[in-house]
Amino acid sequence: MSVMDTDTVEIGLVGESDIGDITGLLNHEIAHGFAHFGSVPEREETIRGLWKSHHETHAWLVARDGEGRFLGFAKSAPWSARGAYSWCVEVSIYIAPGAQRMGLGKRLYGRLFEILGAQGYVTVIAGASVPNEGSDRLHKAMGMRVIGEHESIGYKFGRWYGVRYYQGFLRAKGSEPGVVVSVEKSLGSLEK
């Protein structure tokens, strides 16, 4: 896909029928890219299990063009299982080849952050392999700032890569957290 009309892109919650496309994109990145440090293909059952275990409390979004072609996805997950981290989420995003550098990342993350904020989450954390100028620009454009970096932590395709960490806030830093609600309940409040 060389030109994309971003007005016709539909962003919605991931459903079970999207898991095959998500797994395919992850496996493409494992085989050909450095944004995913995996060295063996992911199994569709594994990705389905991750989605099932988190999708009610942590949104997963998919983007498709007007003809239904898969363009990418963004997801959230718990940062840590320890109770004090209950208001912190980790986010990640993958855009299909041919759909990159067209503003889709901002749209996906924008909608994801909107849902997470409505759920009651406060802090967003992301990790991205470096060097990766596009990912760096995206995370900074979303209001996130660099909070650290592991240098030469992953070796892939004959070279070392680092991982840079970003942090952002969905509400005022240090504000009193409230109750975190389900993805479904947050969508209801956003549609009012």
C-alpha positions as a Python dict, from the first residue, in 0.01 Angstrom:
ca = {
    (1, 'M'): (0, 0, 0),
    (2, 'S'): (167, 321, -109),
    (3, 'V'): (-101, 582, -45),
    (4, 'M'): (-358, 558, 229),
    (5, 'D'): (-662, 773, 283),
    (6, 'T'): (-644, 801, 660),
    (7, 'D'): (-1004, 928, 669),
    (8, 'T'): (-1125, 580, 570),
    (9, 'V'): (-923, 400, 838),
    (10, 'E'): (-1140, 233, 1098),
    (11, 'I'): (-1002, 181, 1448),
    (12, 'G'): (-1181, -57, 1678),
    (13, 'L'): (-1136, -311, 1952),
    (14, 'V'): (-952, -628, 1857),
    (15, 'G'): (-1177, -928, 1821),
    (16, 'E'): (-1083, -1293, 1803),
    (17, 'S'): (-1092, -1277, 1421),
    (18, 'D'): (-807, -1019, 1428),
    (19, 'I'): (-560, -1246, 1610),
    (20, 'G'): (-434, -1411, 1289),
    (21, 'D'): (-344, -1074, 1134),
    (22, 'I'): (-179, -957, 1456),
    (23, 'T'): (26, -1276, 1481),
    (24, 'G'): (127, -1241, 1116),
    (25, 'L'): (250, -884, 1169),
    (26, 'L'): (444, -981, 1480),
    (27, 'N'): (602, -1273, 1296),
    (28, 'H'): (695, -1048, 1004),
    (29, 'E'): (873, -818, 1250),
    (30, 'I'): (1044, -1114, 1417),
    (31, 'A'): (1171, -1243, 1082),
    (32, 'H'): (1258, -912, 915),
    (33, 'G'): (1269, -628, 1170),
    (34, 'F'): (1414, -525, 1501),
    (35, 'A'): (1109, -378, 1676),
    (36, 'H'): (1033, -724, 1819),
    (37, 'F'): (1324, -904, 1982),
    (38, 'G'): (1172, -1249, 1932),
    (39, 'S'): (1383, -1504, 1746),
    (40, 'V'): (1118, -1768, 1679),
    (41, 'P'): (770, -1712, 1537),
    (42, 'E'): (485, -1646, 1777),
    (43, 'R'): (205, -1899, 1784),
    (44, 'E'): (-144, -1771, 1718),
    (45, 'E'): (-264, -1956, 2029),
    (46, 'T'): (-12, -1765, 2242),
    (47, 'I'): (-126, -1426, 2110),
    (48, 'R'): (-491, -1527, 2150),
    (49, 'G'): (-419, -1625, 2511),
    (50, 'L'): (-254, -1288, 2585),
    (51, 'W'): (-548, -1104, 2431),
    (52, 'K'): (-804, -1312, 2620),
    (53, 'S'): (-626, -1259, 2951),
    (54, 'H'): (-616, -879, 2917),
    (55, 'H'): (-874, -745, 2672),
    (56, 'E'): (-1146, -672, 2929),
    (57, 'T'): (-913, -456, 3141),
    (58, 'H'): (-653, -345, 2886),
    (59, 'A'): (-762, -230, 2541),
    (60, 'W'): (-624, -383, 2222),
    (61, 'L'): (-706, -185, 1906),
    (62, 'V'): (-688, -275, 1541),
    (63, 'A'): (-675, -47, 1236),
    (64, 'R'): (-821, -148, 900),
    (65, 'D'): (-866, 48, 581),
    (66, 'G'): (-1202, 108, 414),
    (67, 'E'): (-1172, -227, 236),
    (68, 'G'): (-1102, -417, 556),
    (69, 'R'): (-726, -461, 506),
    (70, 'F'): (-528, -495, 827),
    (71, 'L'): (-299, -195, 885),
    (72, 'G'): (-172, -244, 1239),
    (73, 'F'): (-258, -266, 1604),
    (74, 'A'): (-186, -110, 1942),
    (75, 'K'): (-228, -278, 2276),
    (76, 'S'): (-201, -219, 2646),
    (77, 'A'): (-103, -458, 2922),
    (78, 'P'): (-34, -444, 3293),
    (79, 'W'): (305, -291, 3375),
    (80, 'S'): (337, -512, 3682),
    (81, 'A'): (112, -743, 3882),
    (82, 'R'): (200, -568, 4210),
    (83, 'G'): (-91, -366, 4350),
    (84, 'A'): (74, -24, 4365),
    (85, 'Y'): (120, -40, 3986),
    (86, 'S'): (-255, -82, 3922),
    (87, 'W'): (-278, 261, 3752),
    (88, 'C'): (18, 204, 3519),
    (89, 'V'): (-2, 37, 3178),
    (90, 'E'): (252, -68, 2919),
    (91, 'V'): (163, 10, 2559),
    (92, 'S'): (299, -111, 2229),
    (93, 'I'): (219, -57, 1864),
    (94, 'Y'): (298, -227, 1535),
    (95, 'I'): (214, -83, 1194),
    (96, 'A'): (211, -302, 883),
    (97, 'P'): (471, -241, 613),
    (98, 'G'): (327, 3, 362),
    (99, 'A'): (109, 175, 622),
    (100, 'Q'): (394, 337, 814),
    (101, 'R'): (475, 710, 822),
    (102, 'M'): (117, 812, 740),
    (103, 'G'): (-6, 919, 1082),
    (104, 'L'): (-167, 586, 1166),
    (105, 'G'): (48, 540, 1479),
    (106, 'K'): (-76, 868, 1624),
    (107, 'R'): (-436, 775, 1551),
    (108, 'L'): (-406, 430, 1708),
    (109, 'Y'): (-219, 555, 2014),
    (110, 'G'): (-451, 856, 2041),
    (111, 'R'): (-758, 634, 2062),
    (112, 'L'): (-582, 387, 2294),
    (113, 'F'): (-475, 666, 2531),
    (114, 'E'): (-828, 809, 2526),
    (115, 'I'): (-972, 472, 2631),
    (116, 'L'): (-703, 413, 2895),
    (117, 'G'): (-763, 760, 3041),
    (118, 'A'): (-1138, 696, 3056),
    (119, 'Q'): (-1068, 368, 3232),
    (120, 'G'): (-883, 554, 3507),
    (121, 'Y'): (-523, 466, 3427),
    (122, 'V'): (-271, 738, 3509),
    (123, 'T'): (73, 637, 3377),
    (124, 'V'): (171, 494, 3038),
    (125, 'I'): (506, 322, 2977),
    (126, 'A'): (646, 210, 2640),
    (127, 'G'): (969, 46, 2535),
    (128, 'A'): (1107, 75, 2182),
    (129, 'S'): (1415, -68, 2019),
    (130, 'V'): (1678, 185, 1913),
    (131, 'P'): (1785, 321, 1682),
    (132, 'N'): (1433, 382, 1554),
    (133, 'E'): (1364, 745, 1462),
    (134, 'G'): (1002, 684, 1367),
    (135, 'S'): (916, 523, 1699),
    (136, 'D'): (1104, 795, 1887),
    (137, 'R'): (907, 1067, 1705),
    (138, 'L'): (577, 887, 1766),
    (139, 'H'): (624, 843, 2140),
    (140, 'K'): (740, 1203, 2184),
    (141, 'A'): (448, 1328, 1971),
    (142, 'M'): (217, 1146, 2212),
    (143, 'G'): (356, 1357, 2497),
    (144, 'M'): (581, 1085, 2632),
    (145, 'R'): (935, 1156, 2746),
    (146, 'V'): (1243, 936, 2751),
    (147, 'I'): (1305, 799, 3100),
    (148, 'G'): (1591, 559, 3030),
    (149, 'E'): (1767, 332, 2789),
    (150, 'H'): (1932, -7, 2796),
    (151, 'E'): (2225, 0, 2553),
    (152, 'S'): (2316, -302, 2340),
    (153, 'I'): (2067, -530, 2512),
    (154, 'G'): (1935, -726, 2213),
    (155, 'Y'): (2142, -892, 1940),
    (156, 'K'): (1965, -952, 1611),
    (157, 'F'): (2070, -969, 1245),
    (158, 'G'): (2439, -941, 1333),
    (159, 'R'): (2419, -624, 1543),
    (160, 'W'): (2328, -495, 1886),
    (161, 'Y'): (2016, -290, 1957),
    (162, 'G'): (1914, -95, 2262),
    (163, 'V'): (1573, -38, 2418),
    (164, 'R'): (1455, 312, 2507),
    (165, 'Y'): (1177, 362, 2762),
    (166, 'Y'): (914, 635, 2747),
    (167, 'Q'): (667, 754, 3009),
    (168, 'G'): (354, 960, 2971),
    (169, 'F'): (62, 1064, 3187),
    (170, 'L'): (-307, 1034, 3108),
    (171, 'R'): (-400, 1277, 3388),
    (172, 'A'): (-205, 1515, 3609),
    (173, 'K'): (112, 1356, 3739),
    (174, 'G'): (74, 1275, 4106),
    (175, 'S'): (-305, 1306, 4102),
    (176, 'E'): (-510, 1082, 4329),
    (177, 'P'): (-599, 765, 4137),
    (178, 'G'): (-955, 646, 4120),
    (179, 'V'): (-1114, 315, 4039),
    (180, 'V'): (-1001, 153, 3712),
    (181, 'V'): (-1301, 42, 3507),
    (182, 'S'): (-1335, -211, 3226),
    (183, 'V'): (-1267, -130, 2862),
    (184, 'E'): (-1639, -174, 2791),
    (185, 'K'): (-1743, 67, 3066),
    (186, 'S'): (-1491, 329, 2950),
    (187, 'L'): (-1623, 309, 2595),
    (188, 'G'): (-1973, 370, 2730),
    (189, 'S'): (-1856, 684, 2909),
    (190, 'L'): (-1669, 808, 2600),
    (191, 'E'): (-1978, 771, 2380),
    (192, 'K'): (-2197, 984, 2609),
}
